[in-house]
Amino acid sequence: MTAPPPPLGAAVRILLRNAIEAYQDSPQAHAWLTHNLQRFDEPLRVAIAGKVKAGKSTLLNALVGEQIAPTDAGECTRVVTWYVDAQFPRVTMYPRGGEPQQLTINRSGGGLSFDLQGYPVEKVDKLEVEWPSQSLRTQTLIDTPGIASLSADTSARAGAFLAPEDAPTQADAVIYLMRHLHNTDVRFLESFFDQGVARATPVNTIGVLSRADEIGAGRLNALTSARKIARRYRADDKIRGLCQTVVAVAGLLAQTARTMRQGEFAALTALAAMPRSEIESMLLSADRFSRTELDAPDAPDSQTRAQLMERFGMFGVRLATTLIRQGMTDPNAVAAELVKRSGLDELRSVLATQFTERRDLLKARSALLAVDLVLTREPRPETAPLAAEVERILAGAHEFAELRLLSALRAGAVKLPKEALQEAERLLGGDGGAPAARLGLEPDAGPQEIWDAAIDAATRWRRRGESPLSSRAVAGVAREVVRSCEGILAGMRQNYG
């Protein structure tokens, strides 16, 4: 009996080790391949990208739950900055062509600030912020400079990191922020969606409609309006072909809710005690909210209100005071509700299903790109078996077959009835790689429910593939979907006997 092939991650690790051995006489290639083998054991590298003022640093702070990324327009926001989990806080600057230097950490207005010690921004390759954080244990977050910046150098620096011309990107996945979908956003997504080996798939990109509370001018239904726009983007064939999904997030509210201070809650409580009509009149503009003279003795002063507006935004102040007025008096409960309403929980759920669950696949994809780069730049007759192994993994690994088919379905290359198309995408892992997500079941579905649903789906798609009415393309889709169902069943047998 033929032994089953090793799992994708194991197969790619073996390939990397063989490549390292083959190129041990080439210092540059050897170092590059060794780095990528070590990268397999690191947390996922998730870059946060978008145009200037899209809210990248604010969203990063919200995901971490602390204000560690500078959110002003200072020089540090023009440098690629890595945030990694560590036992103790430390910031290291990596100058181009120079030795790494440790920087002094300062706190300003609740956030961190770094002094580049006189180094011009254009001569700094990256900053690395080590910070004790449970949120950073499973993913390293990379804050990138703004795309389409007025500074050509800043835009070039972002493009060089996210979509370099001569090498794979250092990120395993990307969260792309957009306030509205513009041609600039589409062009970037297309540049990141390269067509080389293992790249022709949007599996490693999630779109975020950022600053979503501003879409509805800070009204209480602002997020509802933003979610409708996000759903429209998700249904757009062009966008579906460039990123996994699009979610709406009010990043400022999410960041503030996760870092809310007792004094801020007290000020919001005092405002909520005022007549609602008076609060609504003040909230006609940020300037009016801060400068209106208040007679109530416990009312927060002008400076406090200005700080509330800066931290919560119009939507956050309006929502927080409404929740308190409705009887929510526990600051922790208010903070949790604000996080939920901000859309951050939905984004974290998407990150878990689309990125965390696909960790080995995303890491394998990055590693194959690294090996392919070396084989292309330094071709040797004796490395022909390595090139053949890359092709074998790409052709034989069902994980990559799923991704290619997902991409084809989302691009409209194969026509299926709407319900069948939605089910095919889900079974292929379009909504997440976990068995329950693939089968459209609740996350806590039991083994028997998963087994029965997988059998039912496999039978249904096998019949579709064997039907004389199905075209060759549809039959091919059906075969891959059945393989996906059989993979679920094989996993159930392995786990439960």
N, C-alpha and C positions, 0 to 999 in steps of 0.2 A: 504494500500500500504506500502511495506517495505521501511524503510528509507535507503538511500544509505550509505555505510560504510564511516567513516571519512577518509579524506585524509591521506596518509601514514605518513606524519610528525606529524599530530595530533594524530593518533593512537599510534605512538611510544612514544610521550610525555605522553599520558595517561598511557601507560605501565610503563614508567619510574617512574611516580608519585606513581603508585600502588606498584611498587617494593620498592621504598623509604619507603613507609608506612610499608610494610611487614618486612623490615629489619631495622626498627628504633632502635631495641635493639642491633644491631651489628655495632659498631662505624666504623669499617673499610669498611664494605659493604655499610653502609649508606653514608659515605663520598664519596665513589667511585661513587655511583649512583647519588648523588646530583651533583657531579662534571660533570658527563656526561649530566645531565639535563641542567646545565648552559652552557655546551659546545654547545648545540643546538643553542643558540643565539649568539655565537661567529662567527667571520668570518671563512671561511674554512681554515683548517690547511693543507698547502701544503708543503711537504718535498721535498728538492732537494737532490738527492742521486747520487752516482757514484763513480768510482775509483779515486784514488789520481791523481791530475792534469787533471781531466776531465773538469774543468772550472765551478765548482758549484758556488763558490762565485762570479765569474765574471758574470755568468748568473743572479744570484740574483740581483746584482747591476744594470744590464741592465733592469730587470723587474721593479725595484723600480725607476730607473732613477736617482740614486745618488750612489756615491761610499761610501757605509756604511759598507759593508762586507769586512774584511781583505782578500786580495787575495794572500798574501805571504805564505810561509810555516811555519809561526810562530805557537806558542802554541795554539792560539785561534782557528785556523782552525782544531784543534784536539778535539774541544768541540762542542757538539750539541748547536746551537745558534738559538734562536727564534727572529724573527723580526716582531714587532707588531706596529700597528698605535697608536699614542698617541699625546697629545697636546704639550708635551715638550720632548726633547731628554733625555734619561736616560738609563744607562746600569746596570743591576743587575746580580750578580753572585750568583748561588745557590750551595753552597758546600754540599757534601753528609754528612748528619747528622749534619749540622750546620745551622746557621741563614743566610738568604739572606744578601748580602752586596752590596752596591752601589759602582760602579767603576768609576774612572775618565776617561773621554772621551778625547782622543788625536787625532789630525789629522796629518797624516804623508804621504807625497807624494800625497795628495788629498784624501786619504782614511782614515778610522777610525782605531785606534788601542786601545786595552784595556790592562791594566796592571792587572794581576791576583793577585797582592799583595802577591806574594810568594807562593800561593797555588799550589801544584802539579796538573797538568792537570787531573791525574787519580782520584783526589778527588773532582773534580768539576762535578756536575750533569748536569748543563746547564747554559748558559748565555741567558739573555733576553734583547734585544735591543729595547727600545721604541723610535719611530721616527715618526715625523709628515709626513705622506705620503698618498696621495690619493690612490696610488697603493696598499697600505696595508689595506685599509678600507674594501675590500671585501675578502682578503685572507691574512692570517698570513703565512709568508714564514719561513721555518725551514732549515737552512744550516747544513748538517750532515758531519761528518768526512769521509775520503776516505775509501771505501771498498777495500779490497785486499792491504792494506797498508803494508809497510815493518814492521811497528809497530803492533804487534799482539793486543796490548791494544787498539790502535786506531780503527782497524778493528772491534774488539769486541764491542767497544762502538757504532759504527755505526749500527752493526747488532742488538744489544740489543735494540736500539731505533726503528729501522725500522721493524724488524721482531722478536719481543721478543718471547721467548718460552712459557711463562706462562701468557700472557695477550695480548689483542689487541694492535696494534700500536697506538701511540698518534696522528698520522697523519691521516687526512681524505683522502688524495690523495698524489701521489708521481710523481714527474718529475724525470725520471731516465736518467742520462747523460752517453753517451758512445762515445768514439772516433772511435772505430770499434767494431763490435759485437764479443766478446770473450766468452769462456765458463764461465768465472767468472761472466759476465753480465747475462747470461742465468740462472746460478745457483741462483743468487740473485733474479731475477724476479720470479723464481719458488718458492723460499722460501717466498717471499712476497705474492705470489699467493697461499695462504693456502686454504685448502678444508673444513674448518669449516663452521659454520652457517653464511650464507649471504656472504661468502668470495669467493665462487667459480666463480669469474668473474674478468676480467681485467679492469673493469669500472673505477677504481681509479688510473690507472697508464698510463702515457704518456712517450714514449721514445724520447730522443733528441740526434741526432747525433751532438755532440758538437765539437767546434773548427773546424767547417766545412770548413773554409777557408784554413786550412792546408792540406786538402785532395788533393787539386789541386796545392800544393806547392806555394800558394799565387798568382796564375795566375788569370786573370780577370774572367775566366770561372770556378773558383774553386767551387763556390756555385752551379753552374749548375751540376757539377760532384757529389757534395755531395747530392743534391736533388734526383739524379738518384739512388744513393745508398739507400737513405731513402725510396724511392718508392719500391725498391727491398725488403727491410726489411719489409715494410708494407704488401707486397704480400706473405711473408713467413708464412706458416701455424703455425709454432712453435711460431713465434713472435706475430702473430695476436691473439694467444691464451693467451698471457702473458701481452700485453699492448694494449691500445686503438688504438694508431697510433704512427708513428715515423716521426719527422720533423727534418730538418737540420737547425742549427743555428750557425752563427759565433759570439760567445758570446763576445769576446773582441771587435770586431767592434761595436756590439750593445751597449755595455757599453760605449765605447768612444764616439760614435755618440750622445748618450743621455746626455753626460756630456762634450761635446767639448768646448774648450776655444777659445776666440778670438785670442790669440797669436798663437795657433795651426793652426787656419784657415789661418792666415797671413803667417805662415811658409809654409803651403801647397800651398798657392797661389804663393809664390815666387818660389817654386820647379816646379809648373806647368808651369811657364813662361820660364823655361829652355828647351833646345832642348830635345825632347822626347827620342831620342836615348841615350842621356847622362843619363837621369833618369833611363831608362831600364837597362843600364850598371851598374848603382849603385845598382839597386834592384836585382842583382844576388845573394846577400847575405846580411843579416842584418849587418854584420861587415863591409862589403864594403860600404853599404849605409851610415853608420855613419862616416867612416874614410876617405872617398875620399876627397881630397883637391879640393875646389871649388873656381874659380876665380871671379865669378859674385859677385858684391858688395852687392847685396841684398840677396844673398843666405844664408839660415840658417846655423849657425855654427855646428860643429861636435856634441856638447852636445845637441843642440836643435834637431838635426836629430836622435840622439840616443833616446831621449825622445819620439819623434814621432813614432819611430819603436816600442818602448815599449808599447805605448798607442794604436796604430792603427794596428800594425803587418804589414807584407809584403803586404798582400792583401788589407788592409785598406788604406795604403799609396798609393798604385798603383791605387785603385779605386777612392779615393778622388781627386788625382791630375788629373786623367782622366776626372772626372766630371767637375772640374774647367776649364780644358783646353777646354772642349766642350761648355763652355759659362755659366756655373752655378756660379754666383758670390755672391749670397746671402747665408751667412753661415747657416741660418736656413733651407734653401732649401737643401743645401748639407747634413746637419745633418739628415734631414728627409729621404733623398734618401739613405743615408748610413744605417739608421735603416731598411728601407724597404728591401734593398739588403741583409742585415744580416740574414734575416729570422725571426727576432724578432716579426714582425707584424703577421706572420703566426702562430707563437707559441702562441701569445696572443689571437688570434682568436680561436685556438684550446682549450686553457684554458677556454675561455668564453663558448664555446659550450659543452665541455666535462666535465668541473668542475663546473663553476658558474651556468649554467642552471640546473645542477643536484645537487645543494646544498642540498636540503631537502633529496634527496635520499642518498647522501653520508653521511649526518649527521645521518639519520635514520639507515644506515648500521653500523656506528660506535656505535650508542646507543644500537642496538640489540646485537652486540658483547659484549658490557659492561654488559648488563643484563644477557646474556648467561653465562658469566664468573662467576657472582655471584651465579647464580642458580646451576652451576656445582660445585663450591667450597663449597657452604653452602646449600646443598639441604635440604628442609624441606617439610613435608607432606602438610602444608598449602599453599606452594608456587606452587603446581602442576598447579593451574589455570594460573599462570604467564608463566610457561613453555609452557602450551597449547596455550596461547595467542601469544607467540613468534612464535610457529609453524604455528598458524593461519595466522599471518601477513605475514610470509615468503611464505606460500602456497597461500594465497588469494590476496596479493598485486600484481597487474599487473606489477608494476615497477620491482619487483624481478623476476617475471616470464619472463619478457623481457630480463633481464640480464642473466638468466640461459640459455635461448634459444640463445641469442647472443653468449654466450660462447660455446654452443654446435655446432652452425653453424660454428664458427671460428675454432673450433677443428676438423671439418669435420665429426662430428657424424651423421649429416643428409645430404644426397646428394641432391643437387638441380642444375639445369642448371645455368651457370655462371651469366647470367643477372638476373634470379630470385633470386639467392643467394644474389647478390649485393643489389637488391631492398628490399629483406626481412631484411637484416642487417640495411639498411637505415631507413626503416619504424619502426624498433624496437628501433631506437635511436642511432645506431652505429656511425652516423655522427653528433650527437647532438640531444638534446631533443625538440627543438623548432619545431612547426608544419611545417614551411617552410623547415627546414633542413631535417626532416623526409620524406617529400614529394618530395625532390629534386628541390625545387623552390628557386628563389632568396630571400634573406632576407627581402626585402621590398614588397613581394607578398601581394596582397590585400585579404580581407576576402572571396570574392566570388571565387577567384582563388584557395585559400586554400580549401574551401568547395568542389568545383568541383573535385579537385585532390584527396581529401580524399574519396569522394564517388566513384570515378573511381577505386582507389586502393582497397577499401573494396570490391567492386563488383568483381573485377578481382581475388582477393585472395579467396573470398568465392567460386567462381566457381572452382578454383584450389583445394580447400579443399573438395568439393563435387564430384569432378571427380572420376569415378570408376577406373581410371588409376593411381590415387595417392595412394601411400602407406600410412599406418597408421601414420608413422613418418611425412611425408609431410603434411598430413591432420592436424596433430597437430600443425605444424609450421603455416599453413594457418590460423587456428583458432586464434592463438596468434597475428598474423599480423592483422587480421580483428579487434581484440580487440583494438589494437593500433590505427587503423584508426577510430574506433568508439569513442575512447578516444579523438581524435582530434575533431571529430564532436560534442561530448558532450561539450568540452571546447568552441567551436564556439557558440553553442546554449546558453551557460551560459554567454558569453561575449557580444553576439550580438542579442540574443533573437530569 
